[in-house]
Amino acid sequence: MSHSNPGVSPADLISVLDAVFRAGLQEIRRLRTVHAPPAPVQRPRGARKDAAVSRTGNAIDILTQSSHPLHIREILEALNQRGLPATRDSLVSALTKVIAPAGPVIRVAPNTFTVTGR
């Protein structure tokens, strides 16, 4: 058995429902912003990566300024003097990633590096 109302067309009903649902969704979004917990303060993304690039770039600069290959210990000491402390493992890993031909660094002995063109 179907009840029909001759005064309301399906298009009218859809329009009314659309308006009601839009208003409800708008209210839900308003309430969500009013009652949302504050966003946690986070360190800016990329800060760690920038520091690593800075250390790697500085290590390459130190190697470029040196007249001879340097052991990782000497590179770490020079970085410390520049205020850029690094761990041995992280620096070896970073320098290994820029070994020629992809980058300017050459490993001449275990944990001893220089730059291309020497």
C-alpha positions in Angstrom: 0.0 0.0 0.0 1.5 3.3 -1.0 0.7 6.7 0.4 1.1 9.5 -2.0 0.7 13.2 -1.5 -0.5 14.9 -4.6 0.9 18.3 -3.4 4.6 17.2 -3.1 6.6 16.0 -6.0 9.7 13.8 -5.6 11.9 16.7 -6.9 10.5 18.9 -4.1 11.1 16.3 -1.5 14.7 15.8 -2.7 15.3 19.5 -2.6 14.1 19.8 1.0 16.2 16.8 2.1 19.2 18.2 0.3 18.8 21.5 2.2 18.3 19.8 5.5 21.4 17.6 5.1 23.5 20.5 3.9 22.5 22.5 6.9 23.2 19.6 9.2 26.6 18.9 7.7 27.5 22.6 8.0 26.6 22.5 11.7 28.6 19.4 12.3 31.7 21.0 10.7 31.2 24.1 12.8 30.9 22.1 16.0 34.0 20.1 15.0 36.1 23.2 14.7 34.7 24.7 17.9 35.4 21.6 20.0 38.5 20.3 18.3 41.5 19.7 20.6 44.5 22.0 20.0 47.0 20.6 17.5 50.1 19.3 19.2 53.2 21.5 18.7 55.6 19.6 16.5 59.1 20.2 15.3 58.9 21.5 11.7 59.2 18.7 9.2 62.6 18.4 7.6 64.5 20.0 10.4 66.4 16.8 11.0 67.0 16.3 7.3 68.3 19.8 6.9 70.7 19.3 9.8 72.0 16.1 8.2 72.4 17.8 4.8 74.2 20.6 6.6 76.6 18.2 8.3 77.2 16.3 5.1 77.8 19.5 3.2 80.1 20.7 5.9 82.0 17.4 5.9 82.5 17.7 2.1 83.7 21.3 2.6 86.2 20.1 5.2 87.4 17.4 2.8 87.7 20.0 0.0 89.8 22.4 2.2 92.1 19.6 3.3 95.3 18.9 1.3 95.1 15.2 2.1 92.5 12.5 2.8 90.9 12.6 6.3 89.9 9.8 8.7 86.3 10.0 9.9 87.6 10.9 13.4 89.3 14.1 11.9 86.1 15.0 10.1 84.1 14.6 13.2 86.5 16.9 15.1 86.3 19.5 12.4 82.5 19.3 12.5 82.5 19.7 16.3 84.6 22.9 15.9 82.0 24.2 13.6 79.3 23.5 16.1 77.8 20.6 14.2 78.4 17.5 16.2 77.6 14.2 14.5 77.8 10.5 15.3 80.5 8.4 13.6 78.0 6.0 12.1 75.6 8.7 10.7 78.5 10.6 9.1 80.0 7.5 7.6 76.6 6.6 6.2 76.0 10.1 4.8 79.5 10.2 3.2 79.0 6.7 1.7 75.8 8.0 0.0 77.8 10.7 -1.9 80.7 8.5 -3.0 81.7 9.1 -6.7 80.5 8.8 -9.4 77.2 9.9 -7.8 78.9 12.5 -5.6 82.2 14.2 -4.9 83.5 11.9 -2.2 86.1 9.1 -2.6 86.8 6.4 0.1 90.6 5.8 0.0 90.8 3.5 3.0 88.4 2.3 5.7 86.7 5.3 7.2 89.1 7.6 5.3 87.7 10.0 2.7 88.8 12.7 0.2 87.1 14.5 -2.7 87.3 13.9 -6.4 90.1 15.7 -8.2 92.8 14.9 -5.7 
